[in-house]
Amino acid sequence: MALLLPVKAGASDPKKKEPYALIYGTVWDPDGHPLYAVKVKVRRAEDKKARWELYSNHTGEFAQRVPTGKADYVVWADVKGYKLPSGKTLKPGSEVTVHIDGDERADIGLHLDW
């Protein structure tokens, strides 16, 4: 008889995710085109080394989950070894500082230089 009773959803769901904030952005070349496969690094402002590394997708976009709560993060593009089909060399643009207050999404753009 117990097998026929419905399971109460959410009671103690082991798959329940912790809340998070999201840093979402796009990597742009100096001409305003999105760039694919650029390494993006993210660190807390008080840290010296990157805590997360990821790559931009085919539309130049990337997304990194970070813990909720008040914190500042620094995001930058690492173009060391990155080769454009045209043969031009890219230089990293400015680092972007992102402030997170809670479980929110912060949208940014990383603009690279020649």
N, C-alpha and C positions, 0 to 999 in steps of 0.2 A: 504494500500500500504506500509506503514512503517513497517509492520510486516514481509514483504518479504525481507527487506534489511539486509545484513549480519552485524553482530555486529563487530566493529573494536576491535580486540584482543589487550590487553595490554594498552589501552587508560587510563583507570582508574580501573585496575584489583584489587579488594579488597583482593584477595587471593595471591597477589604478596608478596613473602617472603623477609625479610630484609637479607642482606648479613651476613655471619657468618664465623667463623673459627671453625675447628674441632680438638679436641684432641681425638685421636684414639689409643687404646692400647690393650695389652694382659696381663693377670695376670698369672704368672708362679709359680709352686711350686719349691722347691730346686732341684728336680730331672729333671726339664725341661718340666714338663707336664702342660698343661693349666688347670686352675681351674675355675669351674662353681660356680656361686652364691656368689662370693666374693664382699663385699661392697667396692666400690671405691669412694673416696672423692676428690673434686677439690675445690680449693680456689685461689683467687688472692694472689700473693706473699705478698702484703702489709696487707692483712686481717689476722685475727687470727682464724676465724671459717670457716668451709667449706660452700661454696655457693651452691654446687651441690653434690648430692649423687646418685649413680647408682650402678647397679650390673653387674658383668661379665656374659656373656651368656654361652651356652653349649660348646663353643669353647674357653672360657676364654677371649673373646673380649668385649670391651666396647667402647662407643663413646659419647662424650659430646660436644654439640655446645657451643661456647663462643662468645662474641661480637668481631667484627673485631677491628683492631687498635693495636698499640703497647702495650703489656702487658705481664707480667710474671705470670704463674700459677704454683701452687704446687699440685701434684697429689700423692695420697698414697692409700694403701689398708688397710682397717680396718678389722682385723681378729678376733676382740673380739667376742667370742661366735661362731666362725666358727668351725665346726667339720668335720674332714675327715673321710671317711668310715673305714680307717685303724686304727683310734684311735690316730694317731699322732697329735701333736699340732704344729700349725704354728705360727711363729713370723712375725711381719710386716718387710718388707725389707726397703730399703732406700726410702725416698721421692724423686720424680722426678720433677725437675723444667723444665717447658716448656715455651719457648719464642715465642710469636705470634706477627707478624708484620702487617698482613692484613687478607684477607679472604683466609686462607690457611689451610692445614691439617698437623698436627704434629703427627707422629707415635712414640709411646713409649712402653716400657715393664716394668711391675712391678714384680720384682723378690723377692719372699718371702723366709724366712729362717726357719730352724727347731728350 
